[in-house]
Amino acid sequence: MNESEPCCLPREGPRASLRAWTTVTAAFAAGVSAAASQNQLPPVATVVQSTLQLDPTLMGLLMSCFGLTGLLLGVPAGVVVGRSSLKKLTLVGLAALVAGNFVPLLRFTAGVITAGRVVGGVGFALVAVAAPAIVSASAPPGRRGLAMGIWSAWVPAGTILVFNLAPSLLEAFSLAGVWGFCLLLSLAALGAVWLLVPNRPAAENNPAPASSPGGESLPDESRRLNPRLLCITGIFALYASTMLSVTTWFPTFLVQVRSMPLATATFIGSLASVGAVGGCLVAGHLYDRYRSLRRICITSCVIQALLYLLIFNLTGVVVPVAQTLVGFIGSMVPTAVFAAVSHLARRRREVALGLGLTLTAQNGGLILGPSLSGLLLGTTGSWDLLAMTISLTCALTAVLWLVLPVE
């Protein structure tokens, strides 16, 4: 079997199909638990900020530090995943998420939370690369697009879960309830992967690099990373910084400026993830039909730039509608990027490396966006200036999608 062939499961009969979708479901559960752990802080940010007496700049850094480890480990994780057991690496990642959620329960301080989120970032990096590789390898014949479309909803699903449960958990169990819930969710996902994903190391399906009859390595073009992947992930990092700035800080805006109850603000914040679930499926269909990353991304970025400019000035029932639209339109870029990375990769190991680059871009945006937004708010105190800055940055990404070689 060569690197371009599917690797994990037998492909014949209804029993094999059922097992394939069971494996996809378990991998998706791992992704949801990772996304919930990543997004556990924004819905309770105002409480954490007041409890620990943090200014907006430090709060932004605390929310971003989860992504620092993912930023540093994204590409290494892609290399490791391309050569190792997908199941084992996913289990290691979930174990790190369990540890990262457990540590703050011992002592709730800024330093301990930071340490827990760094450990969780290690787990997130491994799960975010290994789990979609499991999904891609395990999908039934002819249904890989559907399987990857389902996987693309892992972040919205995890965000919806934690954003809507966080207020009730906070009221019933204080801040420990939010971390405890994510701990249990990670444990459940770990059990699902352990029991339902076949114990089939990816290394068994990754033979040595191609060589000539004399045994020498062949330095042809197929062995070099497609340079378009670097352009795609670079622009995606900038785009992700705008999207994650809004999703991170908008609930805080609603509480502090619109004087909304925390539960209402977090619910409205979660509507972006509700919209994103539909956006993921629509974007996957559009990419399968048109194969045009540029058209999808330019259209999405232009609409998003306008929405970012307006959403901080809207009031009343229009706010939840606009937030849902932000999620629906905004999710099309990462979904199209994910599909394009898989499409452009020439070998299975390059798929894993491409996923690692995408993770690095996402976490780069997670660090850059909320941190700089917190710094801007802490320095100027102006939400209008923040909205203008985010909107202009998103418009810049539309220009970059147009002029750089992404297709």
Contacts in CASP RR format, 6 or more apart in sequence:
PFRMAT RR
TARGET T0000
AUTHOR 0000-0000-0000
METHOD contacts of the structure
MODEL  1
MNESEPCCLPREGPRASLRAWTTVTAAFAAGVSAAASQNQLPPVATVVQS
TLQLDPTLMGLLMSCFGLTGLLLGVPAGVVVGRSSLKKLTLVGLAALVAG
NFVPLLRFTAGVITAGRVVGGVGFALVAVAAPAIVSASAPPGRRGLAMGI
WSAWVPAGTILVFNLAPSLLEAFSLAGVWGFCLLLSLAALGAVWLLVPNR
PAAENNPAPASSPGGESLPDESRRLNPRLLCITGIFALYASTMLSVTTWF
PTFLVQVRSMPLATATFIGSLASVGAVGGCLVAGHLYDRYRSLRRICITS
CVIQALLYLLIFNLTGVVVPVAQTLVGFIGSMVPTAVFAAVSHLARRRRE
VALGLGLTLTAQNGGLILGPSLSGLLLGTTGSWDLLAMTISLTCALTAVL
WLVLPVE
1 7 0 8 1.000
1 205 0 8 1.000
1 207 0 8 1.000
2 207 0 8 1.000
3 205 0 8 1.000
3 206 0 8 1.000
3 207 0 8 1.000
3 347 0 8 1.000
3 348 0 8 1.000
3 349 0 8 1.000
4 347 0 8 1.000
4 348 0 8 1.000
5 205 0 8 1.000
6 137 0 8 1.000
6 139 0 8 1.000
7 137 0 8 1.000
7 200 0 8 1.000
7 202 0 8 1.000
7 204 0 8 1.000
7 205 0 8 1.000
7 348 0 8 1.000
8 23 0 8 1.000
8 86 0 8 1.000
8 134 0 8 1.000
8 137 0 8 1.000
8 138 0 8 1.000
8 198 0 8 1.000
8 200 0 8 1.000
8 205 0 8 1.000
9 16 0 8 1.000
9 19 0 8 1.000
9 20 0 8 1.000
9 23 0 8 1.000
9 137 0 8 1.000
9 138 0 8 1.000
9 198 0 8 1.000
9 200 0 8 1.000
10 16 0 8 1.000
10 19 0 8 1.000
11 20 0 8 1.000
11 140 0 8 1.000
11 141 0 8 1.000
16 140 0 8 1.000
17 140 0 8 1.000
19 198 0 8 1.000
20 138 0 8 1.000
20 139 0 8 1.000
20 140 0 8 1.000
21 140 0 8 1.000
22 196 0 8 1.000
23 134 0 8 1.000
23 135 0 8 1.000
23 138 0 8 1.000
23 196 0 8 1.000
23 197 0 8 1.000
23 198 0 8 1.000
24 134 0 8 1.000
24 135 0 8 1.000
24 138 0 8 1.000
24 139 0 8 1.000
24 147 0 8 1.000
24 150 0 8 1.000
24 151 0 8 1.000
25 192 0 8 1.000
25 196 0 8 1.000
26 189 0 8 1.000
26 192 0 8 1.000
26 193 0 8 1.000
26 195 0 8 1.000
26 196 0 8 1.000
26 197 0 8 1.000
27 90 0 8 1.000
27 131 0 8 1.000
27 132 0 8 1.000
27 134 0 8 1.000
27 135 0 8 1.000
27 138 0 8 1.000
27 151 0 8 1.000
27 193 0 8 1.000
27 197 0 8 1.000
28 131 0 8 1.000
28 135 0 8 1.000
28 150 0 8 1.000
28 151 0 8 1.000
28 154 0 8 1.000
28 157 0 8 1.000
29 188 0 8 1.000
29 189 0 8 1.000
29 192 0 8 1.000
29 193 0 8 1.000
30 90 0 8 1.000
30 94 0 8 1.000
30 127 0 8 1.000
30 131 0 8 1.000
30 189 0 8 1.000
30 190 0 8 1.000
30 192 0 8 1.000
30 193 0 8 1.000
31 127 0 8 1.000
31 128 0 8 1.000
31 131 0 8 1.000
31 154 0 8 1.000
31 158 0 8 1.000
31 189 0 8 1.000
32 154 0 8 1.000
32 157 0 8 1.000
32 158 0 8 1.000
32 161 0 8 1.000
32 185 0 8 1.000
32 189 0 8 1.000
33 94 0 8 1.000
33 97 0 8 1.000
33 127 0 8 1.000
33 158 0 8 1.000
33 182 0 8 1.000
33 185 0 8 1.000
33 186 0 8 1.000
33 188 0 8 1.000
33 189 0 8 1.000
34 93 0 8 1.000
34 94 0 8 1.000
34 97 0 8 1.000
34 123 0 8 1.000
34 124 0 8 1.000
34 127 0 8 1.000
34 128 0 8 1.000
34 131 0 8 1.000
34 154 0 8 1.000
34 186 0 8 1.000
35 154 0 8 1.000
35 155 0 8 1.000
35 156 0 8 1.000
35 157 0 8 1.000
35 158 0 8 1.000
35 159 0 8 1.000
36 158 0 8 1.000
36 159 0 8 1.000
36 161 0 8 1.000
36 162 0 8 1.000
36 181 0 8 1.000
36 182 0 8 1.000
36 185 0 8 1.000
37 66 0 8 1.000
37 97 0 8 1.000
37 100 0 8 1.000
37 101 0 8 1.000
37 120 0 8 1.000
37 124 0 8 1.000
37 182 0 8 1.000
37 185 0 8 1.000
37 186 0 8 1.000
38 66 0 8 1.000
38 67 0 8 1.000
38 121 0 8 1.000
38 124 0 8 1.000
38 155 0 8 1.000
38 366 0 8 1.000
39 155 0 8 1.000
39 158 0 8 1.000
39 159 0 8 1.000
39 162 0 8 1.000
39 163 0 8 1.000
40 101 0 8 1.000
40 162 0 8 1.000
40 166 0 8 1.000
40 178 0 8 1.000
40 179 0 8 1.000
40 182 0 8 1.000
41 48 0 8 1.000
41 62 0 8 1.000
41 63 0 8 1.000
41 66 0 8 1.000
41 117 0 8 1.000
42 63 0 8 1.000
42 163 0 8 1.000
42 247 0 8 1.000
42 248 0 8 1.000
42 249 0 8 1.000
42 251 0 8 1.000
42 252 0 8 1.000
43 162 0 8 1.000
43 163 0 8 1.000
43 166 0 8 1.000
43 167 0 8 1.000
43 178 0 8 1.000
43 251 0 8 1.000
43 262 0 8 1.000
43 266 0 8 1.000
43 269 0 8 1.000
43 270 0 8 1.000
44 166 0 8 1.000
44 170 0 8 1.000
44 175 0 8 1.000
44 178 0 8 1.000
44 262 0 8 1.000
45 59 0 8 1.000
45 63 0 8 1.000
45 248 0 8 1.000
45 251 0 8 1.000
45 252 0 8 1.000
46 251 0 8 1.000
46 252 0 8 1.000
46 255 0 8 1.000
46 256 0 8 1.000
46 262 0 8 1.000
47 170 0 8 1.000
47 175 0 8 1.000
47 262 0 8 1.000
48 54 0 8 1.000
48 59 0 8 1.000
48 62 0 8 1.000
48 113 0 8 1.000
48 175 0 8 1.000
49 56 0 8 1.000
49 59 0 8 1.000
51 108 0 8 1.000
51 175 0 8 1.000
52 109 0 8 1.000
52 110 0 8 1.000
54 62 0 8 1.000
54 110 0 8 1.000
55 378 0 8 1.000
56 374 0 8 1.000
56 375 0 8 1.000
56 377 0 8 1.000
56 378 0 8 1.000
57 371 0 8 1.000
57 374 0 8 1.000
57 375 0 8 1.000
57 378 0 8 1.000
58 110 0 8 1.000
59 374 0 8 1.000
60 248 0 8 1.000
60 370 0 8 1.000
60 371 0 8 1.000
60 373 0 8 1.000
60 374 0 8 1.000
61 371 0 8 1.000
62 110 0 8 1.000
62 113 0 8 1.000
62 114 0 8 1.000
62 117 0 8 1.000
63 248 0 8 1.000
63 370 0 8 1.000
64 366 0 8 1.000
64 367 0 8 1.000
64 368 0 8 1.000
64 369 0 8 1.000
64 370 0 8 1.000
64 371 0 8 1.000
65 114 0 8 1.000
65 117 0 8 1.000
65 118 0 8 1.000
65 367 0 8 1.000
66 117 0 8 1.000
66 118 0 8 1.000
66 120 0 8 1.000
66 121 0 8 1.000
66 124 0 8 1.000
66 366 0 8 1.000
67 117 0 8 1.000
67 121 0 8 1.000
67 124 0 8 1.000
67 363 0 8 1.000
67 364 0 8 1.000
67 366 0 8 1.000
67 367 0 8 1.000
68 118 0 8 1.000
68 121 0 8 1.000
68 363 0 8 1.000
68 367 0 8 1.000
69 118 0 8 1.000
69 119 0 8 1.000
69 120 0 8 1.000
69 121 0 8 1.000
69 122 0 8 1.000
69 124 0 8 1.000
69 125 0 8 1.000
69 363 0 8 1.000
70 77 0 8 1.000
70 121 0 8 1.000
70 122 0 8 1.000
70 124 0 8 1.000
70 125 0 8 1.000
70 128 0 8 1.000
70 359 0 8 1.000
70 360 0 8 1.000
70 363 0 8 1.000
71 360 0 8 1.000
71 363 0 8 1.000
71 364 0 8 1.000
71 366 0 8 1.000
71 367 0 8 1.000
73 121 0 8 1.000
73 122 0 8 1.000
73 125 0 8 1.000
73 126 0 8 1.000
74 125 0 8 1.000
74 128 0 8 1.000
74 129 0 8 1.000
74 356 0 8 1.000
74 357 0 8 1.000
74 359 0 8 1.000
74 360 0 8 1.000
74 363 0 8 1.000
75 353 0 8 1.000
75 356 0 8 1.000
75 357 0 8 1.000
75 360 0 8 1.000
77 89 0 8 1.000
77 125 0 8 1.000
77 126 0 8 1.000
77 128 0 8 1.000
77 129 0 8 1.000
77 130 0 8 1.000
77 356 0 8 1.000
77 359 0 8 1.000
78 129 0 8 1.000
78 352 0 8 1.000
78 353 0 8 1.000
78 354 0 8 1.000
78 355 0 8 1.000
78 356 0 8 1.000
78 359 0 8 1.000
79 352 0 8 1.000
79 353 0 8 1.000
80 89 0 8 1.000
81 89 0 8 1.000
81 126 0 8 1.000
81 129 0 8 1.000
81 130 0 8 1.000
81 133 0 8 1.000
81 202 0 8 1.000
81 352 0 8 1.000
81 355 0 8 1.000
81 356 0 8 1.000
82 133 0 8 1.000
82 202 0 8 1.000
82 206 0 8 1.000
82 348 0 8 1.000
82 349 0 8 1.000
82 352 0 8 1.000
82 353 0 8 1.000
83 202 0 8 1.000
83 203 0 8 1.000
83 206 0 8 1.000
83 349 0 8 1.000
84 201 0 8 1.000
84 202 0 8 1.000
84 203 0 8 1.000
85 199 0 8 1.000
85 200 0 8 1.000
85 201 0 8 1.000
85 202 0 8 1.000
85 203 0 8 1.000
86 130 0 8 1.000
86 133 0 8 1.000
86 134 0 8 1.000
86 137 0 8 1.000
86 197 0 8 1.000
86 200 0 8 1.000
86 201 0 8 1.000
86 202 0 8 1.000
87 134 0 8 1.000
87 193 0 8 1.000
87 197 0 8 1.000
87 198 0 8 1.000
87 199 0 8 1.000
87 200 0 8 1.000
87 201 0 8 1.000
88 201 0 8 1.000
89 126 0 8 1.000
89 129 0 8 1.000
89 130 0 8 1.000
90 126 0 8 1.000
90 127 0 8 1.000
90 130 0 8 1.000
90 131 0 8 1.000
90 134 0 8 1.000
90 193 0 8 1.000
90 197 0 8 1.000
91 190 0 8 1.000
91 193 0 8 1.000
91 194 0 8 1.000
92 123 0 8 1.000
92 126 0 8 1.000
93 122 0 8 1.000
93 123 0 8 1.000
93 124 0 8 1.000
93 125 0 8 1.000
93 126 0 8 1.000
93 127 0 8 1.000
93 130 0 8 1.000
94 123 0 8 1.000
94 127 0 8 1.000
94 186 0 8 1.000
94 189 0 8 1.000
94 190 0 8 1.000
94 193 0 8 1.000
95 123 0 8 1.000
95 190 0 8 1.000
96 119 0 8 1.000
96 120 0 8 1.000
96 121 0 8 1.000
96 122 0 8 1.000
96 123 0 8 1.000
96 126 0 8 1.000
97 120 0 8 1.000
97 121 0 8 1.000
97 123 0 8 1.000
97 124 0 8 1.000
97 127 0 8 1.000
97 182 0 8 1.000
97 186 0 8 1.000
98 183 0 8 1.000
98 186 0 8 1.000
98 187 0 8 1.000
98 190 0 8 1.000
99 116 0 8 1.000
99 119 0 8 1.000
99 120 0 8 1.000
100 115 0 8 1.000
100 116 0 8 1.000
100 117 0 8 1.000
100 119 0 8 1.000
100 120 0 8 1.000
101 116 0 8 1.000
101 120 0 8 1.000
101 179 0 8 1.000
101 180 0 8 1.000
101 182 0 8 1.000
101 183 0 8 1.000
101 186 0 8 1.000
102 179 0 8 1.000
102 183 0 8 1.000
103 112 0 8 1.000
103 115 0 8 1.000
103 116 0 8 1.000
103 119 0 8 1.000
104 112 0 8 1.000
104 113 0 8 1.000
104 116 0 8 1.000
104 176 0 8 1.000
104 179 0 8 1.000
105 176 0 8 1.000
105 179 0 8 1.000
105 180 0 8 1.000
105 183 0 8 1.000
106 112 0 8 1.000
108 175 0 8 1.000
108 176 0 8 1.000
125 359 0 8 1.000
125 363 0 8 1.000
128 355 0 8 1.000
128 356 0 8 1.000
128 359 0 8 1.000
128 362 0 8 1.000
129 352 0 8 1.000
129 355 0 8 1.000
129 356 0 8 1.000
129 359 0 8 1.000
131 151 0 8 1.000
131 154 0 8 1.000
132 148 0 8 1.000
132 151 0 8 1.000
132 338 0 8 1.000
132 355 0 8 1.000
133 202 0 8 1.000
133 351 0 8 1.000
133 352 0 8 1.000
133 355 0 8 1.000
134 197 0 8 1.000
135 147 0 8 1.000
135 148 0 8 1.000
135 150 0 8 1.000
135 151 0 8 1.000
136 144 0 8 1.000
136 147 0 8 1.000
136 148 0 8 1.000
136 342 0 8 1.000
136 351 0 8 1.000
137 202 0 8 1.000
137 205 0 8 1.000
138 147 0 8 1.000
138 198 0 8 1.000
139 145 0 8 1.000
139 146 0 8 1.000
139 147 0 8 1.000
139 148 0 8 1.000
140 147 0 8 1.000
145 284 0 8 1.000
145 288 0 8 1.000
145 339 0 8 1.000
148 284 0 8 1.000
148 338 0 8 1.000
148 339 0 8 1.000
148 342 0 8 1.000
149 280 0 8 1.000
149 281 0 8 1.000
149 284 0 8 1.000
149 335 0 8 1.000
152 280 0 8 1.000
152 281 0 8 1.000
152 283 0 8 1.000
152 284 0 8 1.000
152 331 0 8 1.000
152 334 0 8 1.000
152 335 0 8 1.000
152 338 0 8 1.000
153 276 0 8 1.000
153 277 0 8 1.000
153 278 0 8 1.000
153 280 0 8 1.000
153 281 0 8 1.000
155 273 0 8 1.000
155 276 0 8 1.000
155 334 0 8 1.000
156 272 0 8 1.000
156 273 0 8 1.000
156 274 0 8 1.000
156 275 0 8 1.000
156 276 0 8 1.000
156 277 0 8 1.000
156 280 0 8 1.000
156 327 0 8 1.000
156 331 0 8 1.000
157 273 0 8 1.000
157 277 0 8 1.000
158 273 0 8 1.000
159 247 0 8 1.000
159 270 0 8 1.000
159 272 0 8 1.000
159 273 0 8 1.000
159 276 0 8 1.000
160 270 0 8 1.000
160 273 0 8 1.000
160 274 0 8 1.000
160 277 0 8 1.000
161 185 0 8 1.000
162 178 0 8 1.000
162 181 0 8 1.000
162 182 0 8 1.000
163 251 0 8 1.000
163 266 0 8 1.000
163 267 0 8 1.000
163 269 0 8 1.000
163 270 0 8 1.000
163 273 0 8 1.000
164 266 0 8 1.000
164 267 0 8 1.000
164 270 0 8 1.000
165 181 0 8 1.000
166 178 0 8 1.000
166 266 0 8 1.000
167 262 0 8 1.000
167 263 0 8 1.000
167 266 0 8 1.000
167 267 0 8 1.000
168 263 0 8 1.000
169 177 0 8 1.000
169 178 0 8 1.000
169 181 0 8 1.000
170 177 0 8 1.000
170 178 0 8 1.000
170 262 0 8 1.000
173 180 0 8 1.000
205 348 0 8 1.000
206 348 0 8 1.000
206 349 0 8 1.000
209 217 0 8 1.000
209 218 0 8 1.000
209 223 0 8 1.000
210 217 0 8 1.000
210 218 0 8 1.000
210 222 0 8 1.000
210 223 0 8 1.000
211 217 0 8 1.000
211 218 0 8 1.000
212 218 0 8 1.000
217 223 0 8 1.000
222 346 0 8 1.000
222 347 0 8 1.000
225 350 0 8 1.000
225 353 0 8 1.000
226 344 0 8 1.000
226 345 0 8 1.000
226 346 0 8 1.000
226 350 0 8 1.000
227 405 0 8 1.000
228 344 0 8 1.000
228 405 0 8 1.000
228 406 0 8 1.000
228 407 0 8 1.000
229 341 0 8 1.000
229 344 0 8 1.000
229 345 0 8 1.000
229 354 0 8 1.000
229 357 0 8 1.000
230 357 0 8 1.000
231 404 0 8 1.000
231 405 0 8 1.000
231 406 0 8 1.000
232 293 0 8 1.000
232 337 0 8 1.000
232 340 0 8 1.000
232 341 0 8 1.000
232 344 0 8 1.000
232 406 0 8 1.000
233 337 0 8 1.000
233 341 0 8 1.000
233 354 0 8 1.000
233 357 0 8 1.000
233 358 0 8 1.000
233 360 0 8 1.000
233 361 0 8 1.000
234 361 0 8 1.000
235 297 0 8 1.000
235 397 0 8 1.000
235 400 0 8 1.000
235 401 0 8 1.000
235 404 0 8 1.000
235 406 0 8 1.000
236 333 0 8 1.000
236 334 0 8 1.000
236 337 0 8 1.000
236 358 0 8 1.000
236 361 0 8 1.000
236 362 0 8 1.000
237 360 0 8 1.000
237 361 0 8 1.000
237 362 0 8 1.000
237 364 0 8 1.000
237 365 0 8 1.000
237 368 0 8 1.000
238 365 0 8 1.000
238 393 0 8 1.000
238 396 0 8 1.000
238 397 0 8 1.000
238 400 0 8 1.000
239 297 0 8 1.000
239 301 0 8 1.000
239 333 0 8 1.000
239 394 0 8 1.000
239 397 0 8 1.000
240 334 0 8 1.000
240 361 0 8 1.000
240 362 0 8 1.000
240 364 0 8 1.000
240 365 0 8 1.000
240 366 0 8 1.000
241 364 0 8 1.000
241 365 0 8 1.000
241 366 0 8 1.000
241 368 0 8 1.000
241 369 0 8 1.000
241 372 0 8 1.000
241 393 0 8 1.000
242 304 0 8 1.000
242 308 0 8 1.000
242 369 0 8 1.000
242 390 0 8 1.000
242 393 0 8 1.000
242 394 0 8 1.000
242 397 0 8 1.000
243 304 0 8 1.000
243 330 0 8 1.000
243 333 0 8 1.000
244 365 0 8 1.000
244 366 0 8 1.000
244 369 0 8 1.000
244 370 0 8 1.000
245 369 0 8 1.000
245 370 0 8 1.000
245 372 0 8 1.000
245 373 0 8 1.000
245 386 0 8 1.000
245 390 0 8 1.000
246 272 0 8 1.000
246 308 0 8 1.000
246 311 0 8 1.000
246 326 0 8 1.000
246 390 0 8 1.000
247 269 0 8 1.000
247 272 0 8 1.000
248 369 0 8 1.000
248 370 0 8 1.000
248 373 0 8 1.000
249 370 0 8 1.000
249 373 0 8 1.000
249 374 0 8 1.000
249 377 0 8 1.000
249 386 0 8 1.000
250 268 0 8 1.000
250 269 0 8 1.000
250 272 0 8 1.000
250 311 0 8 1.000
250 312 0 8 1.000
250 323 0 8 1.000
251 262 0 8 1.000
251 265 0 8 1.000
251 266 0 8 1.000
251 268 0 8 1.000
251 269 0 8 1.000
252 265 0 8 1.000
253 312 0 8 1.000
253 383 0 8 1.000
254 260 0 8 1.000
254 264 0 8 1.000
254 265 0 8 1.000
254 268 0 8 1.000
254 269 0 8 1.000
254 319 0 8 1.000
255 261 0 8 1.000
255 262 0 8 1.000
255 265 0 8 1.000
257 383 0 8 1.000
258 265 0 8 1.000
258 315 0 8 1.000
258 319 0 8 1.000
260 268 0 8 1.000
268 319 0 8 1.000
268 320 0 8 1.000
268 323 0 8 1.000
269 323 0 8 1.000
271 320 0 8 1.000
271 323 0 8 1.000
271 324 0 8 1.000
271 327 0 8 1.000
272 323 0 8 1.000
272 324 0 8 1.000
272 326 0 8 1.000
272 327 0 8 1.000
273 327 0 8 1.000
274 324 0 8 1.000
274 327 0 8 1.000
275 324 0 8 1.000
275 325 0 8 1.000
275 327 0 8 1.000
275 328 0 8 1.000
275 331 0 8 1.000
276 327 0 8 1.000
276 328 0 8 1.000
276 330 0 8 1.000
276 331 0 8 1.000
277 331 0 8 1.000
278 328 0 8 1.000
278 331 0 8 1.000
279 327 0 8 1.000
279 328 0 8 1.000
279 329 0 8 1.000
279 330 0 8 1.000
279 331 0 8 1.000
279 332 0 8 1.000
279 335 0 8 1.000
280 331 0 8 1.000
280 332 0 8 1.000
280 335 0 8 1.000
282 328 0 8 1.000
282 332 0 8 1.000
283 296 0 8 1.000
283 331 0 8 1.000
283 332 0 8 1.000
283 333 0 8 1.000
283 335 0 8 1.000
283 336 0 8 1.000
283 339 0 8 1.000
284 335 0 8 1.000
284 336 0 8 1.000
284 339 0 8 1.000
286 296 0 8 1.000
286 332 0 8 1.000
286 336 0 8 1.000
287 293 0 8 1.000
287 296 0 8 1.000
287 335 0 8 1.000
287 336 0 8 1.000
287 339 0 8 1.000
287 340 0 8 1.000
288 339 0 8 1.000
290 296 0 8 1.000
291 343 0 8 1.000
292 407 0 8 1.000
293 336 0 8 1.000
293 337 0 8 1.000
293 339 0 8 1.000
293 340 0 8 1.000
293 401 0 8 1.000
293 406 0 8 1.000
293 407 0 8 1.000
294 401 0 8 1.000
294 402 0 8 1.000
294 406 0 8 1.000
294 407 0 8 1.000
296 332 0 8 1.000
296 333 0 8 1.000
296 336 0 8 1.000
297 332 0 8 1.000
297 333 0 8 1.000
297 336 0 8 1.000
297 337 0 8 1.000
297 397 0 8 1.000
297 398 0 8 1.000
297 401 0 8 1.000
297 406 0 8 1.000
298 398 0 8 1.000
298 401 0 8 1.000
298 402 0 8 1.000
299 332 0 8 1.000
300 329 0 8 1.000
300 330 0 8 1.000
300 332 0 8 1.000
300 333 0 8 1.000
301 333 0 8 1.000
301 394 0 8 1.000
301 395 0 8 1.000
301 397 0 8 1.000
301 398 0 8 1.000
301 401 0 8 1.000
302 395 0 8 1.000
302 398 0 8 1.000
303 329 0 8 1.000
304 326 0 8 1.000
304 329 0 8 1.000
304 330 0 8 1.000
304 394 0 8 1.000
305 391 0 8 1.000
305 392 0 8 1.000
305 394 0 8 1.000
305 395 0 8 1.000
305 398 0 8 1.000
306 391 0 8 1.000
307 322 0 8 1.000
307 325 0 8 1.000
307 326 0 8 1.000
307 329 0 8 1.000
308 326 0 8 1.000
308 387 0 8 1.000
308 390 0 8 1.000
308 391 0 8 1.000
308 394 0 8 1.000
309 387 0 8 1.000
309 388 0 8 1.000
309 391 0 8 1.000
310 322 0 8 1.000
311 319 0 8 1.000
311 322 0 8 1.000
311 323 0 8 1.000
311 326 0 8 1.000
311 387 0 8 1.000
312 383 0 8 1.000
312 384 0 8 1.000
312 386 0 8 1.000
312 387 0 8 1.000
313 384 0 8 1.000
313 387 0 8 1.000
314 322 0 8 1.000
334 362 0 8 1.000
337 358 0 8 1.000
338 358 0 8 1.000
340 406 0 8 1.000
341 351 0 8 1.000
341 354 0 8 1.000
341 355 0 8 1.000
341 357 0 8 1.000
341 358 0 8 1.000
342 351 0 8 1.000
345 351 0 8 1.000
345 353 0 8 1.000
345 354 0 8 1.000
373 386 0 8 1.000
373 389 0 8 1.000
373 390 0 8 1.000
376 382 0 8 1.000
376 385 0 8 1.000
376 386 0 8 1.000
376 389 0 8 1.000
377 383 0 8 1.000
377 386 0 8 1.000
END
